Amino acid sequence: MDRELALEIVRVTEAAALGSAQWMGRGLKNEADDAATTAMRNMFDSVNMRGTVVIGEGELDEAPMLYIGEELGSGTGPEVDIAVDPLEGTSIVAKGHPNAMAVIAIADRGTLLHAPDMYMEKLVVGPEAAGLVRLDDPIEKTIDIVAKMNNKRVRDVTVIIQERERHQELVDRIRAKGARVTLFGDGDVGASIATAMPRTGIDLFVGTGGAPEGVISAAAIKTLGGDMQARLVPMNEEEAERCRKMGVEDTSKVLQLDDLVKSDDAIFAATGVSTGELLEGVRFLSGDHVETDSIVMRAKTGTVRYIKAQHRLNKKPPLQEQG
């Protein structure tokens, strides 16, 4: 893929963030999601690539745009798989909470796992513990390995996990081991990536969350040199059959990072909608000036760029109409 594509993708996440941020704190999650999706879809038309959505807003009959199988881009340029979440954290935006983002992962055609919209067990660590942890190991053993490799005492290890009833036993075991627990409500892409960024202080991500978000996270984890293991969790035979149709015959298999993202030339981009551990949110300044904070990573080079941009809303009429 052309390296210029990484910067073009940031323009797409910026558009989605600008669209959804105007619904911050208004209690209208569907409107926020629609604004992000529309803005992202419109901006994709200007990107020089031949992209196909493999993870999106749903099947053709479920979503009017950014649906699985939809072709995006200008029609010229590299052929790529696209995984999108125009607004990771619709409820977050509706409630005015932190950690909402617009996110995209792209990779060479045929190299992103076509993850169905279902649950996935996940284990994510940073570079120091990469290759040393296993999804099926007891959490106590995993914490010991992470503590050793990160040169920390167990009491200083921080495990991030989604605040859900299904995770309570796991939370209790982590605390009984003596490690710290950081709970989050929604937005597990950002939480996963935090493990591979030392400034966050997060050492380990565990728990069951969305499979599409897992694949998007994997593109960033690959760039950052971290490690991720996962397993699909179909809740019924219908979901199991969907896995098989998407190429996953054995749902009990532990998926390695290279199973989630086969390409070594993946790109991940995100723009903050509300401020969180990774990015600042959209800031409405005086007049029609707006500032965004984005990150873009490319696995092939290991480059991570932070991009702050100022925008003029009066130069973006579609966004003005959504506010």
C-alpha positions as CSV (number, residue, x, y, z in Angstrom):
1,M,0.0,0.0,0.0
2,D,1.1,3.5,-0.7
3,R,2.3,5.3,2.5
4,E,0.2,8.3,1.5
5,L,-2.9,6.2,2.2
6,A,-2.3,6.4,5.9
7,L,-2.7,10.1,5.9
8,E,-5.8,9.9,3.6
9,I,-7.4,7.5,6.1
10,V,-7.0,10.0,8.9
11,R,-9.2,12.5,6.9
12,V,-11.9,9.8,6.9
13,T,-11.8,9.3,10.7
14,E,-11.7,13.1,11.2
15,A,-14.8,13.5,9.2
16,A,-16.6,10.9,11.2
17,A,-15.5,12.4,14.5
18,L,-16.6,15.9,13.5
19,G,-20.0,14.6,12.4
20,S,-20.7,12.7,15.6
21,A,-19.1,15.2,18.1
22,Q,-21.9,17.6,17.4
23,W,-24.3,15.1,19.1
24,M,-22.1,14.9,22.3
25,G,-24.2,14.8,25.4
26,R,-27.6,15.1,23.7
27,G,-28.8,11.7,24.6
28,L,-29.3,10.7,21.0
29,K,-27.0,7.8,20.2
30,N,-28.6,6.8,16.9
31,E,-28.3,10.3,15.5
32,A,-24.6,10.4,16.6
33,D,-23.9,7.1,14.9
34,D,-25.8,8.1,11.7
35,A,-23.8,11.4,11.5
36,A,-20.5,9.5,11.9
37,T,-21.4,6.9,9.4
38,T,-22.6,9.4,6.7
39,A,-19.6,11.6,7.1
40,M,-17.2,8.6,6.9
41,R,-18.9,7.1,3.9
42,N,-18.8,10.4,2.0
43,M,-15.2,11.0,2.7
44,F,-14.2,7.5,1.5
45,D,-15.1,8.5,-2.1
46,S,-12.1,10.8,-2.3
47,V,-9.5,8.1,-1.2
48,N,-7.4,6.5,-3.9
49,M,-8.0,2.9,-3.3
50,R,-10.2,-0.1,-4.2
51,G,-11.6,-1.1,-0.9
52,T,-14.1,-3.7,0.2
53,V,-15.8,-3.5,3.6
54,V,-15.2,-6.7,5.6
55,I,-16.2,-5.3,9.0
56,G,-18.8,-2.6,9.0
57,E,-22.3,-1.5,10.1
58,G,-23.9,-4.8,9.2
59,E,-25.1,-6.8,6.2
60,L,-26.6,-5.1,3.1
61,D,-30.1,-5.5,4.4
62,E,-29.1,-4.1,7.8
63,A,-27.2,-1.0,6.9
64,P,-27.7,1.6,4.1
65,M,-24.0,2.3,4.0
66,L,-20.6,0.9,5.1
67,Y,-22.2,-2.5,4.9
68,I,-20.2,-5.7,4.6
69,G,-19.2,-6.1,0.9
70,E,-19.6,-2.5,0.0
71,E,-16.9,-1.2,-2.3
72,L,-15.3,2.1,-1.3
73,G,-12.7,4.5,-2.7
74,S,-12.1,6.2,-5.9
75,G,-11.7,3.0,-7.9
76,T,-8.0,3.4,-8.4
77,G,-5.1,2.4,-6.2
78,P,-4.4,-0.6,-4.0
79,E,-7.0,-3.3,-3.4
80,V,-7.6,-3.5,0.4
81,D,-9.9,-4.9,3.1
82,I,-11.6,-2.3,5.2
83,A,-12.8,-2.6,8.8
84,V,-14.7,0.4,10.2
85,D,-16.4,1.5,13.3
86,P,-17.6,5.1,12.5
87,L,-18.4,5.7,16.1
88,E,-16.9,3.4,18.7
89,G,-19.0,4.4,21.7
90,T,-22.5,5.5,20.6
91,S,-23.7,5.4,24.1
92,I,-20.6,7.2,25.3
93,V,-21.3,10.2,23.0
94,A,-25.0,10.2,24.0
95,K,-24.1,10.5,27.6
96,G,-21.1,12.8,27.1
97,H,-18.7,10.3,28.6
98,P,-14.9,9.8,27.6
99,N,-13.2,7.4,25.2
100,A,-15.4,7.6,22.1
101,M,-13.5,7.4,18.8
102,A,-13.9,7.0,15.1
103,V,-11.7,4.1,13.9
104,I,-10.6,2.4,10.7
105,A,-8.2,-0.5,9.9
106,I,-7.2,-1.4,6.4
107,A,-4.9,-4.1,5.0
108,D,-4.1,-5.9,1.8
109,R,-7.1,-7.6,0.1
110,G,-8.0,-10.9,1.8
111,T,-5.9,-10.4,5.0
112,L,-8.4,-9.1,7.6
113,L,-10.4,-11.7,9.5
114,H,-14.0,-11.4,8.4
115,A,-15.2,-11.5,12.0
116,P,-19.0,-11.8,12.5
117,D,-20.8,-9.5,14.8
118,M,-20.6,-11.6,17.9
119,Y,-18.7,-12.0,21.1
120,M,-14.9,-12.7,21.2
121,E,-12.6,-13.6,24.1
122,K,-9.5,-11.4,24.0
123,L,-6.1,-11.2,25.6
124,V,-3.9,-8.3,24.7
125,V,-0.4,-7.3,26.0
126,G,2.3,-4.9,25.0
127,P,5.6,-5.7,23.3
128,E,7.5,-6.8,26.5
129,A,5.2,-9.8,27.0
130,A,4.5,-10.6,23.4
131,G,4.7,-14.3,22.6
132,L,4.8,-15.3,26.2
133,V,1.1,-15.3,27.2
134,R,-1.7,-17.7,26.3
135,L,-5.4,-17.0,26.2
136,D,-6.1,-20.3,28.0
137,D,-3.7,-19.8,30.8
138,P,-5.1,-18.9,34.3
139,I,-5.2,-15.2,34.7
140,E,-2.9,-15.5,37.8
141,K,-0.2,-17.0,35.6
142,T,-0.6,-14.3,33.0
143,I,-0.3,-11.6,35.5
144,D,2.9,-13.1,36.8
145,I,4.4,-13.2,33.3
146,V,3.3,-9.6,32.5
147,A,4.7,-8.3,35.8
148,K,8.0,-10.0,35.2
149,M,8.4,-8.8,31.6
150,N,7.2,-5.2,32.4
151,N,9.6,-5.1,35.4
152,K,6.8,-4.4,37.8
153,R,5.6,-5.8,41.1
154,V,2.3,-7.7,40.8
155,R,0.6,-5.0,42.9
156,D,1.6,-2.4,40.3
157,V,0.2,-4.4,37.3
158,T,-2.9,-2.8,35.9
159,V,-5.5,-4.9,34.1
160,I,-8.2,-3.2,32.0
161,I,-11.5,-5.0,31.7
162,Q,-15.0,-4.1,30.6
163,E,-17.4,-3.5,33.4
164,R,-19.9,-6.3,32.7
165,E,-21.5,-8.9,35.0
166,R,-19.9,-11.7,32.9
167,H,-16.5,-10.5,34.0
168,Q,-17.1,-10.3,37.8
169,E,-15.4,-13.6,38.6
170,L,-12.4,-12.6,36.6
171,V,-12.3,-9.2,38.3
172,D,-12.4,-10.9,41.7
173,R,-9.5,-13.2,40.8
174,I,-7.4,-10.4,39.5
175,R,-7.9,-8.4,42.7
176,A,-7.3,-11.5,44.8
177,K,-3.9,-11.9,43.0
178,G,-3.1,-8.4,44.1
179,A,-3.1,-6.6,40.7
180,R,-5.0,-3.5,39.9
181,V,-8.2,-3.4,37.9
182,T,-9.3,-0.6,35.7
183,L,-12.9,-0.9,34.5
184,F,-14.3,0.7,31.4
185,G,-17.9,0.9,30.1
186,D,-17.7,0.9,26.3
187,G,-15.0,1.3,23.7
188,D,-12.7,-1.7,23.8
189,V,-10.6,-0.7,20.8
190,G,-9.0,2.1,22.8
191,A,-8.7,-0.1,25.9
192,S,-6.9,-2.9,23.9
193,I,-4.5,-0.5,22.3
194,A,-3.7,1.1,25.7
195,T,-1.8,-2.1,26.7
196,A,0.9,-1.4,24.0
197,M,1.4,2.2,24.8
198,P,3.5,2.7,27.9
199,R,2.3,6.1,28.8
200,T,-1.2,4.7,29.6
201,G,0.1,2.6,32.5
202,I,-2.1,-0.3,31.3
203,D,-0.4,-3.7,31.2
204,L,-3.0,-6.2,30.2
205,F,-6.4,-6.4,28.5
206,V,-8.7,-9.4,29.1
207,G,-12.4,-10.2,28.7
208,T,-15.1,-10.9,26.2
209,G,-16.2,-8.2,23.8
210,G,-17.1,-7.5,20.2
211,A,-15.4,-9.6,17.5
212,P,-15.3,-6.8,14.9
213,E,-13.7,-4.5,17.4
214,G,-11.1,-7.2,18.1
215,V,-10.0,-7.3,14.5
216,I,-9.7,-3.5,14.3
217,S,-7.7,-3.4,17.5
218,A,-5.4,-6.1,16.1
219,A,-4.2,-3.9,13.3
220,A,-3.0,-1.3,15.9
221,I,-1.5,-4.0,18.2
222,K,0.5,-5.4,15.2
223,T,2.0,-2.0,14.5
224,L,2.9,-1.4,18.1
225,G,4.7,-4.8,18.5
226,G,2.2,-6.1,21.1
227,D,0.4,-9.4,21.1
228,M,-3.2,-10.5,20.9
229,Q,-5.0,-13.8,21.1
230,A,-8.7,-14.3,20.7
231,R,-11.5,-16.8,20.3
232,L,-14.9,-16.4,18.8
233,V,-17.8,-17.1,21.1
234,P,-21.0,-18.0,19.1
235,M,-24.0,-17.9,21.4
236,N,-26.1,-20.3,19.2
237,E,-26.0,-22.5,16.1
238,E,-27.0,-19.6,13.9
239,E,-23.9,-17.7,14.9
240,A,-21.7,-20.8,14.6
241,E,-23.0,-21.3,11.1
242,R,-22.2,-17.7,10.3
243,C,-18.7,-18.2,11.5
244,R,-18.3,-21.2,9.1
245,K,-19.7,-19.1,6.2
246,M,-17.1,-16.5,6.9
247,G,-14.2,-19.0,6.9
248,V,-13.9,-19.9,10.5
249,E,-14.6,-23.6,10.7
250,D,-13.4,-24.3,14.2
251,T,-14.8,-21.7,16.6
252,S,-12.9,-23.2,19.5
253,K,-9.5,-22.3,17.9
254,V,-7.4,-19.7,19.6
255,L,-6.8,-17.0,17.0
256,Q,-3.3,-15.6,17.0
257,L,-2.5,-12.0,15.9
258,D,-1.5,-13.2,12.4
259,D,-4.9,-14.9,12.1
260,L,-6.7,-11.7,12.8
261,V,-4.5,-9.6,10.5
262,K,-2.4,-11.6,8.1
263,S,-0.8,-8.6,6.3
264,D,2.3,-6.9,7.6
265,D,1.2,-3.8,5.9
266,A,-1.9,-2.9,7.9
267,I,-2.9,0.6,8.7
268,F,-4.9,1.8,11.8
269,A,-6.3,5.3,12.2
270,A,-8.5,6.8,14.9
271,T,-9.8,10.3,15.7
272,G,-11.0,11.1,19.2
273,V,-14.6,12.1,19.6
274,S,-14.5,12.5,23.4
275,T,-11.3,12.7,25.4
276,G,-9.8,9.4,26.6
277,E,-6.6,7.6,27.4
278,L,-5.3,7.7,23.8
279,L,-6.7,10.8,22.2
280,E,-8.3,14.1,23.1
281,G,-11.9,14.7,21.9
282,V,-13.2,17.1,19.3
283,R,-12.9,20.6,20.7
284,F,-15.2,23.4,19.5
285,L,-13.2,26.6,19.7
286,S,-14.4,30.2,19.0
287,G,-16.5,30.9,16.0
288,D,-16.5,28.0,13.5
289,H,-13.1,26.6,14.5
290,V,-12.9,23.0,15.6
291,E,-9.8,21.0,16.6
292,T,-9.3,17.2,16.3
293,D,-6.8,14.8,17.7
294,S,-5.9,11.7,15.7
295,I,-3.4,8.8,15.6
296,V,-2.4,6.8,12.6
297,M,-0.1,3.7,12.6
298,R,1.4,1.6,9.8
299,A,2.6,-1.9,10.6
300,K,5.1,-2.2,7.7
301,T,7.2,0.7,9.1
302,G,6.1,0.7,12.7
303,T,5.5,4.4,12.4
304,V,3.0,6.0,14.8
305,R,1.9,9.6,14.0
306,Y,-0.2,11.9,16.2
307,I,-2.0,14.6,14.2
308,K,-3.7,17.7,15.5
309,A,-5.8,19.5,13.0
310,Q,-7.9,22.6,13.0
311,H,-11.1,22.7,10.8
312,R,-13.5,25.4,9.7
313,L,-17.1,24.1,10.0
314,N,-18.2,26.7,7.4
315,K,-16.0,25.0,4.9
316,K,-17.8,21.7,5.7
317,P,-21.5,22.4,4.9
318,P,-22.7,18.8,5.5
319,L,-21.3,18.8,9.0
320,Q,-22.9,22.2,9.7
321,E,-26.3,20.8,8.9
322,Q,-25.9,17.9,11.3
323,G,-25.2,20.0,14.4
